[in-house]
Amino acid sequence: MLDFLPAPLRGVIASLLLAINTIVCCTPLFVVAIFKLCLPFPAAQRVTDELMRRIHEAWVSNNSRWMDLLRKTRWHIEGLEGLDYQHSYLITSNHQSWVDIMVLQYVLNKRIRPLKFFLKQELIWVPVIGLAWWALGFPFMKRYTKAYLAKHPEKKGADLATTRKTCAKFKNQSVAIFNFVEGTRFTEAKHAQQNSPFRYLLKPKAGGIAFVLDAMGEQLQSIINVTIHYPGGRPGYWDLLCGNVREVVVDFEELKIPAGFIGKNYDQDPEYKRAFQSWINTLWENKDRLLDELHRKYPGA
């Protein structure tokens, strides 16, 4: 391990390893993606999808190796036992930091299919990695504000249409769809601005996962409700690169999808919308209580 080195030097080394890993894995990924575009036949698509999945998992595995190289993080993980690589899942989690994504990939890699995140459309222009997200089939969403929709009502429901179109690609394959229900990272300022009723969480936004259930609910095995706690305090991405994330607690809860929540239209069924939002609020109340317990059980330094 490199924990004997100064933290800034570890950060530089980790940044270089991350960059090298991304370039090394993206090069064959882009080659396979070109074959995928040029050979639109079912048999060829299955082969290219399999190759890209393996490259994706290799990228995550290599990132996990440099994370372990920096410092031996203490992991406290519960609830992974029932997960199956061959099943499809919808995963959600509280969101505190960009480190959350690396934590989830570290813990879930090869236990379930590689996570596919809903991304803002603008992120496709991020150098190298934006093209990689596109090649891997990550769903890109164009978000519209309420003010914009008021002026352009014809755009209402566009997010749902995009979700359905994206999820249709996964119809005959196992997949892990990920969505941060809070929609953004937790900060004290956002918490106060929202007047959130929760101690450790922002208010949940039910629309994103409701759209996924509408599009592919019958295909999903369950919802995986993840709760992440950092006993040493909420880390930034530079903290991760410097090896300063000393301890991580991750709790997994597998939830069966209520039959009444499958195949419903969240935007056009007010009764279902209220029931689904109430269900999500209850999940968040339970998560907030769990986080309170985890803060007491793992207080950190």
Helices and strands as residue ranges (DSSP letters): H 7-38, H 42-70, E 74-78, E 89-93, H 99-108, E 115-117, E 119-120, G 121-125, H 129-135, E 140-141, H 146-151, G 153-155, H 158-168, E 176-179, H 188-194, H 207-216, G 217-219, E 222-229, H 237-241, E 247-255, G 259-261, H 270-297
